[in-house]
Amino acid sequence: MEESKLIPRISFKGVLVFLFILFVGMLVFPTFLSYFQLPDAVSYFFSAGIAASLGIGIVLTKIDGKAEDKPYFKKRIIVALLVGFVSSALMTLVFGGDVIG
């Protein structure tokens, strides 16, 4: 069976690093976003999106990415941004209530 080049197999180390980045991001980013006086739901949406995008990007390019997969790094960053903010929107809407109000 041939492995997909765009999304490689993720190791346990990659999962732990992703969860750590997401956890720290959800603790740190809402504090900085509170200076803009955003509603809590919007602040959590942006902080989860930024943290998830950073975590997925780091895991796909640095931890589980190989040197021969260098041409795929740009596509992996785009996938990380899309997946990070889509999952953030789902988490905020499902668990956090309404984003706007």
C-alpha positions in Angstrom: 0.0 0.0 0.0 1.4 3.4 -1.0 1.4 6.2 1.5 0.0 9.6 0.6 2.7 12.2 0.1 0.6 15.2 1.1 -0.4 13.9 4.5 2.2 11.5 5.9 1.7 9.0 8.7 1.8 10.8 12.0 3.9 9.4 14.9 3.0 9.4 18.5 5.6 12.0 19.1 3.8 14.2 16.5 0.5 13.7 18.3 2.0 14.7 21.6 3.7 17.8 20.2 0.4 18.8 18.5 -1.6 18.4 21.7 1.0 20.3 23.7 1.0 23.2 21.2 -2.8 23.2 21.2 -3.0 23.1 25.0 -0.4 25.9 25.5 -2.0 28.0 22.7 -5.5 27.7 24.3 -4.0 29.0 27.5 -1.9 31.8 26.1 -3.6 33.2 23.0 -7.0 34.2 24.6 -5.1 36.3 27.1 -3.5 38.3 24.2 -6.8 38.5 22.3 -8.6 39.9 25.4 -6.8 43.2 24.8 -8.9 43.6 21.6 -12.1 43.2 23.7 -13.4 40.4 21.5 -16.2 38.2 22.8 -15.0 35.0 24.5 -16.3 32.8 21.7 -14.5 34.7 19.0 -11.3 34.8 21.1 -11.4 31.0 21.6 -12.1 30.6 17.9 -9.0 32.5 16.8 -6.8 31.0 19.5 -7.8 27.5 18.7 -7.4 28.2 15.0 -3.9 29.7 15.4 -2.8 27.0 17.8 -4.1 24.1 15.7 -2.6 25.6 12.5 0.8 26.0 14.2 0.6 22.5 15.7 -0.4 20.8 12.5 2.1 22.8 10.5 5.0 21.9 12.8 4.1 18.3 13.0 3.6 17.8 9.2 6.7 19.8 8.2 9.3 19.4 11.0 8.5 16.3 13.1 7.0 13.8 10.6 8.1 15.4 7.4 11.1 14.0 5.5 13.7 15.8 3.4 12.5 14.2 0.2 9.0 15.6 0.9 10.2 19.2 0.6 8.0 20.0 -2.4 4.9 19.2 -0.4 5.7 21.6 2.5 3.8 24.5 1.0 0.7 22.4 0.4 1.0 21.0 4.0 1.0 24.5 5.5 -2.1 25.4 3.5 -3.8 22.1 4.7 -2.7 23.0 8.2 -4.4 26.4 8.0 -7.6 25.0 6.5 -7.9 22.1 9.0 -6.9 24.3 11.9 -9.5 26.9 11.4 -12.3 24.6 10.2 -11.8 22.4 13.3 -11.7 25.6 15.4 -15.0 26.7 14.0 -16.5 23.3 14.7 -15.2 23.3 18.3 -16.4 26.8 18.9 -19.8 26.4 17.4 -20.5 23.0 18.9 -19.0 23.4 22.4 -18.8 27.2 22.8 -22.2 28.4 21.6 -22.8 31.1 19.1 -19.6 32.8 17.7 -21.2 36.2 17.1 -23.2 36.7 20.2 
